[in-house]
Amino acid sequence: MFSLIQKWEEREAEGNMTKGKDEQTIDGMSLKRIRELIENLKSEQYQPKPSRRVYI
């Protein structure tokens, strides 16, 4: 939970406008969504989407 909050506080750092698999940036995340993620992690109900593979 601490690292998720820390990441939220660092959201203005350079490079944070990179979109993730869900096409959202950290800047586009609301505090409500962060709280929901924390609650899902605590209750072990969080189901992450599969990561995208990029072959070089």
RORO-924714 format. One line per 4 residues: number of its first residue (from 1); for each residue x, y, z of N, C-alpha, C. Coordinates in nm, 4 decimals, padded with zeros to 6 digits. Atoms other than C-alpha are relative to their C-alpha. Layout:
RORO-924714
NUM	X,Y,Z,X,Y,Z,X,Y,Z | ... $
***
This chain:
RORO-924714
1	00.0827,-00.1180,00.0000,00.0000,00.0000,00.0000,00.0875,00.1249,00.0000 | -00.0874,-00.1166,-00.0063,00.2830,00.2412,00.0826,00.0549,00.0336,-00.1367 | -00.0608,-00.0278,00.1299,00.4406,00.2011,-00.2590,-00.1031,00.0558,-00.0973 | 00.1041,-00.0541,00.0864,00.1074,00.2702,-00.4322,-00.0230,00.1474,00.0308 $
5	00.0147,-00.1401,-00.0397,00.0681,00.5921,-00.2347,00.1220,00.0794,-00.0427 | -00.1227,-00.0680,00.0410,00.4295,00.6824,-00.3032,-00.0021,00.0256,-00.1505 | 00.0088,-00.0182,00.1449,00.3744,00.6302,-00.6752,-00.0983,00.1114,-00.0345 | 00.0973,-00.1072,00.0237,00.0694,00.8566,-00.6593,00.0655,00.1360,00.0237 $
9	-00.0653,-00.1261,-00.0309,00.2807,01.1292,-00.5003,00.1069,00.0346,-00.1034 | -00.1036,-00.0227,00.1003,00.5473,01.0869,-00.7705,-00.0572,00.0143,-00.1405 | 00.0646,00.0023,00.1307,00.2955,01.1095,-01.0537,00.0426,00.1128,-00.0923 | -00.0412,-00.1118,00.0835,00.4355,01.4409,-01.1750,00.1422,-00.0149,-00.0526 $
13	-00.1370,00.0219,00.0468,00.7814,01.2961,-01.2417,00.0013,-00.0216,-00.1515 | -00.0150,00.0155,00.1445,00.9116,01.2884,-01.5975,-00.0220,-00.1462,-00.0406 | 00.0249,00.1350,00.0494,00.7928,00.9853,-01.7949,-00.1291,-00.0613,00.0503 | 00.1233,00.0558,-00.0545,00.4693,00.9350,-01.6020,-00.1197,00.0159,-00.0924 $
17	00.1098,-00.0129,00.0943,00.2610,01.0233,-01.9031,-00.0044,-00.1192,-00.0953 | 00.0000,00.1216,00.0804,00.3401,00.6820,-02.0546,-00.1238,-00.0818,00.0342 | 00.1218,00.0771,-00.0226,00.0203,00.4823,-02.0992,00.0334,-00.1442,00.0343 | -00.0152,00.1396,-00.0371,-00.0122,00.1413,-01.9425,-00.0856,-00.0885,-00.0887 $
21	00.0790,00.0957,00.0780,-00.1906,-00.1682,-02.0722,-00.1449,00.0438,-00.0124 | 00.1391,-00.0449,00.0028,-00.5267,-00.0141,-01.9845,-00.0167,00.1370,-00.0660 | 00.0008,-00.1273,00.0722,-00.4361,00.2986,-02.1878,-00.0207,00.1208,00.0910 | 00.0111,-00.1119,-00.0927,-00.4387,00.5179,-01.8749,00.1376,00.0400,00.0485 $
25	-00.1235,-00.0497,-00.0589,-00.1634,00.7359,-01.7371,-00.0215,00.0169,00.1494 | 00.0127,-00.0239,-00.1438,-00.0896,00.7898,-01.3694,-00.0745,00.1296,00.0243 | 00.0649,-00.1292,-00.0138,-00.2048,01.1469,-01.4170,-00.1515,-00.0121,-00.0115 | 00.1430,00.0174,00.0200,-00.5463,01.0191,-01.5250,-00.0695,-00.0776,00.1111 $
29	00.0593,00.0777,-00.1089,-00.6006,00.8144,-01.2071,-00.0519,00.0924,00.1089 | 00.0575,-00.0804,-00.1070,-00.8304,00.9625,-00.9463,00.0323,-00.0628,00.1356 | -00.0207,00.0534,-00.1350,-00.7923,00.9255,-00.5713,-00.1005,-00.1105,00.0302 | 00.1014,00.1039,-00.0204,-01.1141,00.7227,-00.5757,00.0496,-00.1334,-00.0561 $
33	-00.0508,00.1242,00.0606,-00.9545,00.4689,-00.8116,00.1158,-00.0564,00.0812 | -00.1119,00.0449,-00.0839,-00.6404,00.4549,-00.5960,-00.0535,-00.0691,00.1249 | 00.0585,00.0605,-00.1213,-00.8524,00.3856,-00.2864,-00.0637,-00.1348,-00.0307 | 00.0605,00.1274,00.0398,-01.0449,00.1136,-00.4706,00.1070,-00.1065,-00.0223 $
37	-00.1101,00.0946,00.0201,-00.7175,-00.0493,-00.5758,00.0558,-00.0481,00.1333 | -00.0524,00.0359,-00.1321,-00.5915,-00.0417,-00.2172,-00.0939,-00.0972,00.0698 | 00.0972,00.0890,-00.0638,-00.9130,-00.1993,-00.0873,-00.0006,-00.1379,-00.0659 | -00.0043,00.1288,00.0703,-00.8999,-00.4701,-00.3556,00.1262,-00.0780,00.0344 $
41	-00.1241,00.0671,-00.0390,-00.5382,-00.5457,-00.2663,-00.0109,-00.0559,00.1413 | 00.0154,00.0453,-00.1391,-00.6199,-00.5686,00.1055,-00.0907,-00.1222,00.0094 | 00.0958,00.1107,-00.0076,-00.9147,-00.8010,00.0465,00.0352,-00.1147,-00.0947 | -00.0493,00.1024,00.0923,-00.7141,-01.0067,-00.2062,-00.0967,-00.0264,-00.1150 $
45	00.0924,00.0125,00.1119,-00.9737,-00.9424,-00.4783,00.0545,00.0629,-00.1275 | -00.0572,-00.0672,00.1167,-00.7431,-00.7554,-00.7173,00.0384,-00.1012,-00.1061 | -00.0311,00.0872,00.1131,-00.7199,-00.9225,-01.0570,00.0664,00.0848,-00.1084 | -00.0676,-00.0816,00.1016,-00.4528,-00.7549,-01.2719,-00.0214,-00.0566,-00.1397 $
49	00.0077,00.0440,00.1391,-00.4761,-00.7673,-01.6478,00.1351,-00.0590,-00.0383 | -00.1284,00.0565,00.0440,-00.2119,-00.9779,-01.8226,00.0883,00.1091,-00.0601 | -00.0918,-00.1001,00.0543,00.0968,-00.7828,-01.9180,00.0147,-00.0187,-00.1506 | -00.0188,00.0032,00.1449,00.1664,-00.6981,-02.2790,00.1453,-00.0340,-00.0284 $
53	-00.1366,00.0379,00.0355,00.4711,-00.8653,-02.4302,00.0437,00.0766,-00.1237 | -00.0596,-00.0680,00.1147,00.6956,-00.6733,-02.6623,00.1304,-00.0705,-00.0299 | -00.1206,00.0711,00.0388,00.9545,-00.8770,-02.8474,00.0915,00.0942,-00.0761 | -00.0985,-00.0872,00.0641,01.2710,-00.7008,-02.9536,00.0805,-00.0807,-00.0998 $
***
